[in-house]
Every structure is written in structure tokens, then in C-alpha cells.
Amino acid sequence: MENTVDANFVSVVSHELRTSLNSVQGFIDLLMHGQVGELTEEQYLYLGYAQEAVQQLISIVEDIVFMARADAGEFEIRQEEVHFQTLAAQVINNLQRQALKAGVTLHQDIPSSLPVLYVDPQRMKQVLDSLVINAIKFTPSGGVVTLSAHYKDEHFVRISVSDTGCGITAEDRPYVFERFFQSNNDLQSRMGGCGLGLTIAKLIVEQHGGTIGFGTVVNEGTTFYFTVPLMVHTTHYP
């Protein structure tokens, strides 16, 4: 009962926050598209910074709501047939601007023969967004982030996001998937966030029956990898 009350409270508060933030974002969009007059280059630049800050706040609110609902047992996935190539292309395209700003190159390594997945497309996109954004944050300018997927066995595909970033220190590794964990890394302090992205990714992957983990080398990079189920077509006999 307590978790349900907490979830309802968070839902109400977050609704009010999102309504206000969406209004701010809407007005910023109007300004940036010249609907109320032409902007100078400097004005456009600073409005872009404001837009990014508002979007980050919206993402934080959504993450907190997600965790509250999960704690209350209200988290469900809706699995369906999904072509991973299409999903990956959407993620890469959506994050291309952020990568360019950071000076990071996004690559894909996804064979055309990859089998069809049986996943919740919205939740799987949430996992990929979190891992790729995280990789971009911790990769210095000139680095590379690679999204790849390969057939693992007859039941699962293994998906990974690799970067050429700073790596994860030994003291941070046991806490990577803990909620609200914040590394002492200088990049982390500059990038912000509330430390829920990897926690949510782990929850979603495990809800699909998969597993998630990572490998890392300090000053060389990190690879997060997880497994998701394949679409199994059952043959029915008369």
C-alpha cells in the first residue's frame, strides 16, 4: 500500500512538473523557429542551451516516475516482433546531434541477417538511449561509440554499446547499476543526471528475461552488453 501511495504522489507531482516543463520547451521552440522575431546567433545559441536543460529535466522526471511505478509493481512490458536494425537506426539518428556536439562518432555493427527480436520496442529504445547517451558522456572528443548486435544462441541476441572513453574505476564498478549512483568522475559531475539510467536499463532487460553486464578498462573504454529474446515462431500441427 505504501509503495502505491508513493507512486501516486510521484505521478501527481511529476505531471505538474512535466506540464510546466513542456510549456517552457514549447515557448523555446517558438523562439528558436523565429515565430516571434529573428534571433541573433548568440541568442539562438543560448536558447539551445536552455532547451537542452529543459529536456534533461523532463528525462529526470520520467526516470523518477518509472522507478516509482516499478516499485509499486506497475511496470509491465508489451513484447512484440521487432526488427532491431530499424530500432537501432532510430536511436542513432536521434542522438546524432548530441554526438556531434560532443565530437563523438556513432557507429553501427548490425548484420542484416540478425533474427527478429521479441521485445517491447518502447522499453528497448529506452535501454539503448540510456546506454548510448551514457557512452557519449564519458567519451572525449574524437572518440567513437559503437552499437552492435550479434546472434548469441537459438533464444537470445547479444546487444552491446562500446565506447573509447575514460572507463570505470575499480571502486565504482560494484555500484554501476545501483539507483542514484553518481561517479566521482569529473565528466559525471559536469554532465549531471540523477543516476537512474543504468538502473532502469537493468530492470527492463531483466523483465525481458535477459541479462546485462559490462567490461571496462580505465582510459581505454567500456562496453555494456545485454541479451534479449528472439521471436520464436511456433509451428502448430493439426
N, C-alpha and C positions, 0 to 999 in steps of 0.2 A: 504493500500500500504506500509506504514512504517513497519508494522509487517512482511510483506512478504520480504522486503528488509533485515530486521534484521535477519530473518530466513535463507535467502540465505547466508548472510555474516557468520553467525554462522556455517552453513553447510560447507562452503568452508574452514574456519579456522579449524573446528573440523576434517575435512577429512585429512588435513595436519598433525594435531596432532596425529590422530589415526594411520596414516601411519607410522610416526616416532616411536610411542609407540609400535606398533605391531612389528616393526623391532627389537627394543630393547628386547621385550619379546621373539622374535624368537631366538636371539643370546643367551639370558639367558637360554632358553630351551636346546639349543645345548650344552652349558657348563654343565648344570645340568645332562644331559644324557650321559656325558662323551665322546661326539663326538670329542672333541679337546684335550683329555687327562684326566687322572684320577684326581679327586679333593680330597683335604683333607676334613675331616669332617667339619673343620672351614670354608673353602671356600664354601662348599655346603650350610652351614647354612646362610652365608651372602648373597649368591646368592638367597636363598629362600626369605630373607627379601626384596631384590631388586625386585624380581618377584611379591611379594605382593604389593609393592608400585606402580609398573607399572600398575598392574591390577586395583588398586584403581583409578589411574589417568584416565585410559580408562573408568571406570564406571562413573567418574565425567563428562567427556566429553560427554558421551552418555546421561546422565541426562540433561545436558545443551541443547543439540540438541533436545531432546524430548520436553522440555519446550518451546523452540523457535518455533518448529513446531506446538505445541498445541496453542500457542498464535497467530500463523498465520492461525489457522483454518485448519491445515493439518493433524490433528490427527484423525485417524479412527480405529475402532476395527472390526475384522473379526470373528464373532461368529460362533461356530460350536459345534458339540456334543463332550463333553469331560468327561472322567471318572476321577473324582478327585483323586481317590486312586493312579492312575498312575502318575498324575502330582505331587502330594504330595511326592511320593517316589523319584521322580527325584530331587525335591528341597532338601529333607533331605539328600540324598546321596551326592549331590553336595556340601552341606555345612557341611558335617560331619567332614572334616579335620579342617575347621575353628573352629568348636565347640570343637573338641578335644584339639586343641591348647589353647583355652580359658578355658579348664577344665569344659565345659558345656555339659550336656547330652541332646540330642534331643529325644523327644518322639512324637508319633502319636496317635491320638484318632479318628479314622475314621471308622465308621461302614461299613461293606461290603455291607449292604443294601442301602447305600447312593444313591439317584437317580442321573441320568446323568445330567451334567450341560450344559448350553448353553452359552459358553464364548469364548473369544479369548484366546487360550492356551498360546501364547507367552506373551501377556499382563498380564494374570493371574499369570503366573510364575514370571513375573517382580514384581507384588504386593507381592507375597509370599516370594520371595528372599529378598525384602526390609524389610518386617516385621520380618522375622526370623533373618536376619543379625542384624537388629536393636536390637532385643531381646538378641542376643548373646553378643553384645557390652555392654549392660547395665546389664548383669547378671554376678556376681562374680564367680570365680572358685568354683565348687561344686554345682552350681545351675542347674536348669532344664528349658528347653524351650519346650513347648508342642504345636504342631499343631493339631487342631481338627476341625471337621466339623459335623454338625447335621442338619437334616431336620427342616426347620422353618415353612413353610406352603406350600400350593399347588403351589406356584410360586417361592419361594426362598429357598436357603440353606444358613445357617449362618456358616461362617468360622472364626476361631479365632486363634490367636497366643498369648500364655501366657508365662510369664517368672517369675522367682523368684528373680528379680533384685532389683535395687535401687528405682524403682518407679519414678513418675514425680511430681515435686513440684507444689504447687498451683499456683505460679506465672508463671510457664512455660506452664501450661495446655491450656490457651486460644490461644497459638501460635503454638501448635504442628504441625498443618498442613500447616502453612504459609511457603512460599518458602524462602529458605536460613536461616531459623531459626536455631540458634545454642544455645543449653542449656549451662548454666554456670557450669554444672556438670563436675567434674574432669575427669570422664570417657569419656565424649564427647570430651573434649579438647585433650585427648590422642589418641582417635580413628580417629579423622579427619572427612572428608566428607564435602560436600558443603551444606547440609541441604535441599536437594530436594527429597529424597526418599519417605517421607510420603506425600509430596505434589503430587507427581506423582501417588502414590498409590490411593489417594483420587480421583484424576482425572479419573483414569482408572475404579475404582469401580463405580463412578457416571455415567460414559459413558455406563456402562452395565445396568444402571437403579437401581443400588444398593445403599446402604448407608454404611458409615464407622464411627466408633467411638472407644472409649477406656474407660477402667476403670482402676484406679490405686490407690495403697496405698503406701505411702513413706516407703522405707525399707522393703517392702514385695513383691512388684512386680506389673506388668502391663499386662493387656490383651487388645490387639487390636482386634476388631471384625468387620466383614463386611458381607454384603449379596450379593449373585449373583444369577442370574436366573436359573431355571431348564429348561431342554429340554422338551418342550411340544409337544407331538405327536398329531397332529390334525387328527381326523377321517373324511374322505371325503365320503359323501353319494352320490350315483348316482342320 
